[in-house]
């Protein structure tokens, strides 16, 4: 009978980690639906970017208030998880505070965890106030209605409860140490929970053990629930920010990629030795013509799909976007959210049918409108503002390419400009022979 709690804990742990692993494999599969792109170059620079941006939070602190609060929560999330390791070992082996043999170091660790837990709780409360009381504008854009808004608040409630349970568990444990209860050895320093502990004074030993064990179980089960909630939440960025910053684009801002298929065509046209009437090679003749640009998520590359899953929905990109500021429909955050939603829809389709079955939908028009795409000024403000190296602009440009090159659906002014370049060698509707007429007036 004494081993039943350990067995239950081990089953819960295996089930929680197993379900999380299953969902993460789905995310990886969905990301791999994108076209291949080589991001294995400049490994040193990529590691530096990951260390500076993802680990060092260098772009977060450009907005000092939210940046400082985020660093507190971020550090709390990482460091307090050391305590989770002890809980897991205790849960499997049936021990209690197995790391207590560390002595003074253990006291320091538990004290640090408590201070961080308190700071995380305070930080999360401030985040909640900023969202729901101060109502900062970027959290109330149209795309943040419904689930995105609820998700942002739900994760804050999660963190409040987890930090509270941790401190309550320690406060009850401290009372049991005072009473000399069996297994509750005197270990650890409790700079925060020592002020909560008096609330439990006068309780019997049995009641205190019930409170401590109840908080212990709810804390670890809450962590497993939180772990699996990440898959359904924007907070998947906790894990994906590291690979996303590593595989980020290293090209200078504003440098656009050329479509390889178009480049080949142009080079062929410029080759004086090429025979325009030559029959294509067998493999070229049988190959399906490459699609120009992107109309759906499978037309994007895998880094762009990784970007969509990494989006934190913080709205910094949208708040910096000049098109959005002037009332245009474009929101770079919405571009990333729509891409992720469509990718998730495609993944669910594959789960249901074994392979993707055409559902009559696509990213273009069903999720992202042409009005949004053409509102973009391609200024890169959104890319520069993103704290985890996401590029909404790359998706916008690929979808624009599809509209122009596959659908001939560019705006009238742009079509006129391209016609003028083709006919006159300049964007203006004047014959080349008339260019210097202005000098005669």
N, C-alpha and C positions, 0 to 999 in steps of 0.2 A: 504493500500500500504506500510505503514512503517514497517509492519511485514513480508513482503515478504523475505527480506534478512535473517531474523531469521528462517523462514520456510525452505528456501533453505539450510541454514547451517545445520539445524537439520536433514534434509533428507540426506545430504551428510555425516554427522557424523554417522548416523544409518547405511547407506549403507556401509561405509568404515569399521566400526567395525563389522558389520554383515558378510561381505565377509571374513574378517580376521578370525573371529570365525569359519566360515565354513571350512576354510583351516586348521586351527589348529586342528580341530576335525579329519580331514583326517590324519594329522601327528600322532595324538594319536592312531587312529585306526591302522595305518601302524605299529607303534611301537609294538602294542599289538599282531601283527601277530607272534611275536617271542615267543619262548618257555618261560615258567615261570621260574623265578629264584628268590630266596628269598634274598632281600637286605634290610630287616627291622631290622637287628641286629645293635648293637653298635650305637644307635641314636646320642649320644653325640659326638662320634668321627666323625660321618658323618656330623653333623651340623658344627663342627669345620673345617672340610675339605671344606665345602661349603663356610663358612665365610672367610677362609684363601685363598683359591684358586680362587673361583669365584668372591666373593665380594672384597677381599683384593688384588687380582691380584699377589699373591706371586710368581707364576712361570713365569709370564710375564717378571718381572724385572730381570730375570737371564740374559737377553740380554738388557743391560741398555738403549740403544738408542731407540729401538722399544718399549721396556717396558714403558719408560717414556712417549713417544708419545701416546701409547695406553691408559695409565692412564688418560692423559689429555682429549682424545676423549671420553673415558668411563665416566669420571666425568661430562664432558659437556653434554653427552647424558642423564644422569640421572638428573642432577640438572636443566638444561635448560627446561626439561619437566615439571617442576613446573610452568613455564611461560605458557606452553601449557594448563594447567588446567585453568588459567585465561582466555585464548583465548576462550576455549570451553564455559565457563560460559558466557563471553561477547557475544559470537556468538548466544547462545540460548536465552539469556535474552535481547539482544540489548543494553547492557551497554558498557561502555568503561573504561578499567582499574579499574575493580570492587574492586581489592585489594588495591587501592590507600589509603584507610582509614587507612592502617597500618603505614602510615607516614614514620618515619625514617627507619623502618624495610623494607618498600617497596623500599625506595631509595637504601638501601644496597643490596636488592635482585636484582633489575634491574641492578645495577652497576656490581654485581657479574656475572649475566647472560651475560652481554656484554663482560666482560673480558674473560670469559670462551668461548663465541662464537668466539672471536678473536683468542684465543689460539687453539681452535678446528680447525678453518680455517687454521692457520699456520701449525698445526700438520698434517692435511689432505694433504696439499700441499707437505710437506716433504715426507709423505707416497707415494704420486704420483711420486715424483722425484726418490725415492728409487726403485719403481717398473719399471718406464719407461725411466729414464735417466741413473741412476747408474746401473740399470738392475741386481739387486741382484740375484744370480744364482737360489736360491730356488723358485723364482717366475717365472722362465722360464723353468722348467722341462717339459717334453713332455705332462704330464697330464694336464698342465696349459694352453694349447692352446685352442683357440676358446672361448666358453662361460665362463669357469672359469676365464680366463684372462679379458674378457670384464666385467664380473660381479664384479671383484675386482676393476676395474677402475670406473665402473658405480656408485658404492656405494660411492666412493670418490667424484665424481661430485655431487651426491645427497647432500652430507653433505656440500660441498662448497656452493651450491645454497641456502640450507636452512639457513645456518649461514649468508649469504649475505642478504637474504630477511629479516631476523630478525633485522639486523643492519640498513638496509634501512628503514624499518618500523619505528624503533625508531628515526632515523634521521629526517624523515618527521614529525613524531609526535612532536618532539622537536621544529621544526619550527612553527608548528601549536600552540604549547603552547606559543611561543613568541608572536604570532599574537593575542592570546586570543580567538581563535576559539571556537565556542560552543562545549561543551562536552570534549574538549581537556584540561582538568584541568592540572595545573602544578604539576606533580608527577614523581618521579623516578630520578635516577642519571644516566648520560650517558657518562661514561669515554671514550668510543670508538666512538659512533655515533655522539658525539659533533664535531668530526673532519670531519665527512661525511656531517653533516647538512648544512654547508655553501654552498654545491653544490646545495642546493634547495632554497637558499636565492634569493629573487626577484620574485619567483613564486607567482601566485595568490593563495588565500585561497582555491578556488575550485580545482585548479591543485594539490596543496599539499594534499588535502583530497583524490583526485584520486590516487596519488602515495602511500599514507599511506594505504588506503583501498585495493589497488591492491596488495601491498606487504603483507598485513595482510591475504588476501584471498589465495594468492599463497603459503604463508608460511604454513597455516593450511591444505590446500589441499595437499601440498607437503608432510606434515607429514603423512596424511592418505594414500597417495600413497606409501610412504616409508614403512609404517606399513604393507601394503599388499604385498609389494615387498619382504619382509623378507621370505615369504613362498617359493619363487622361487630362493632364494639366499643362499649363504653360511652364510649370516648374521643372520640366524635363531639362531645361537649360542648366540646371545644377550639374548634370552629368555631361551634357553635350557642348557646353561652352569651351571646354578644353580642346576637343578635336576640331571644333568650329574655328577657333582662333588659330590653331596650328595649320589648318588647310585654307586659311583665308588668302585672298588674292594679294600678291605682292607687287603687282604692277602699280605704277603711279596712278593716282586718282584721275579719272578722265580718259585714260588710255583704253580704247575699246578693242575687243577681239575681232578679228576678221573671220568670216565664215570660210572654212577650208574649201568647200565646194565652189564658192564664188571665186576664190583666189585661183583655183585651178583653171576655171573658165577664162578668167582674165589673162592669166599667163599663157594659156593656149592661144588666145586671140593675138597676143603680142609676139608670139614666136614666129619669126619669118619662115622657119623651116617646117612648121606644122602644116599638115594637109587637112583643110577644113572638111574635105569630102571623104576622108578615110573612115572606114568602118570601125566601130569601137571594138576593143578586145572582148573576148567571150565573157569574161567575168564582169566587165563593165556593162555589156549589153544585157546580162541577166540580172544585174543588181537593180534594186528598186531605187529610183531617183531620191536623193536625199531631200528631206523636208527643210525648207528654209525657215529659221526662226522656231518659235514655240507657240502652240495653241493649247497644249495640255501638259500635265506634269511630267509625262514620260518623255517629252521633248526637251526638258531642262536637264542640266547635268547634275550629278549626284551631290556636288557641293552646294548647289542652289537648294536642293531638297533637304540637305542637312541644315542649311540656313533656316528653312521654314520650321523645322522641329526645334531649333535652338532659340527662336524668337521669344523674348521675355515679355512681350506686350507692354513694355515700359512707356512707349509712346514718345521717346526722345526724338526718333526719326521724324514722326509726324509733326511734332512741335517745332522742329527746325525747318520743315519743308516750306519753301516760299510759295509754292502753288497752293498748299493747304491754308497758309496764312492769308492768302488773298481770296479765300472762299471757294476755291476749286474743289472738285469732288475727290481728288487724289488724297489718299492717306497711305504712305509707305508701310505703316504697320498693318493696315488692312490687306495690302498686297501679300505680305508674308502670312498673315492669318488665313487668307483665302487659299493660298498655295498649300498650306498645311492641311486645311479642311478637305480640299480636293484630293490630296495625296492619301489622307486617311480614308476617304470614301473609296478610292481605288484599291487600297489595301483590304478594306472590308469586302469589296467585290471579289478579290482574289481568295480571301478566306472562305467565302461562300461557294465559289464556283471552281476552285482549284487553279484557275488561271483567269486573267482579266477577260470579262465578257463586255462588249460594247454596251454602255448604258445610255447612250445618246446624249451624254454631257461632256463638257470639256471645261478647262480652266477659263478660257477666253469666252466672254459673254455670259456664261452661266454663273461665274464667280466674279470675274474682273471685267469691267466694261471698257469699251474703247475710249470712252470719255475720260476715264481715269488714266489710261495709258498715255493719251496725247496731252494731258495736263502737265505731265512731267517736264521739267526744264533741263533734266540731266545734269544738274549742278553738283551732285554728289554730297549734298548736305546731309542726307539721310545716312549715307555710308559712313561719313565722318562722325556722325553723332552716335551711332550704334555702339554700345559698350561691349559687344561680343563679336564684332567684325562681320556683321550680316550686310548683304548687299541687295536691297530691294531693287536698285537701279538695274542690275544685271538681268533680272527677270523681266522688268519693264522693257528693256531694250530688245530682248529676245522675242517678246510678244509683238513689239512694234515691227520687227523684221518680218515676222510672219504676215502681219497685216499688209505690209508694203509689197513683199516679194511673192507671197502666195495668193493674197486676196486682192491686191491692188486697191486697198482700202485706206490709203493715206488721206488726210484732210486735203481739201481743194487747194489751199495755199501751198502745201508741201508738194502736191502733184505738179502744180504750175512751176514751182521752183526747179523740180527735177527735170521737167520738160525743157525749161530754159537752159539748164546746164547741159542737157543732151544736145540741144539744137544750137545754142549760142556760146557754150563754154563758160557761162556765167549765170548766176541766179536771176539776172534781170532780163526783161523781154526786149532786148535791143540786139540787133545784128552786130557781129564783131566789127564790121566795116564802119559802123556808126559810133564806135566807142569814143572817139576823140572829137565828135561834133561839138561837145560842150565847150571845147577850147576856142572855137571860132566865134563864140558869142561875146 
